[in-house]
Amino acid sequence: MVPAFVPFKLTTDSVEILLPGITKTYGSGLPVDVRFNVTKLGNFQVSEANEEMSGTTTLTLEFWVEQTSGVPAMAADLRLNDVDFKFTALVNNMDVSLNITKVNIDSVDVISDTIGRLSALTIKLELNNGFRIGLPIFNKILAKHQISIPSNILGLFELSDLTLGYHNDYIYAGATPTFIGPKQHVASPEQVNAIHE
């Protein structure tokens, strides 16, 4: 499903450019759900020169139309093969946000469709162009959803000023610890009198 924070909803009209014929088959303006399944994820790398992380994934995408009858119908089942992605992590004190710098699909397989003969090559080109054009918008959305790193360690240390260092094949994370120490207990006058008695 499209995450709730994405400022648009998918309909048969908005996915027509990717799946030509979906509007003719199912009608205009109907909601479309996208279900995905990651079948392969790996080839993780870190580049010191570019200060980027990268990886490769393969996933399937199912496009389900919410028909007026209430019965959902799967319009298309696609497999995106060897999707290369690159991203950086942006740090603000103890908050981290991701910034995607590249997404490129190597090939697309049309597993099934109910809207006509879809072109795997056309879908690949449309998705790659869409990623290239849409990355600035998507990165703005990601920037608003930061990951907060816990800063209090057992009430004894407070961490601040998180830093990330990129090295070939690994990332170094560092933070400034401040010792808080256990809280001192101040005895009340009644407790002091009870000790002396």
Summary of the structure (lengths in Angstrom):
residues: 197
radius of gyration: 25.4
end to end distance: 70.1
largest distance: 94.0
contacts: 512
relative contact order: 0.14
helix: 19%
strand: 50%
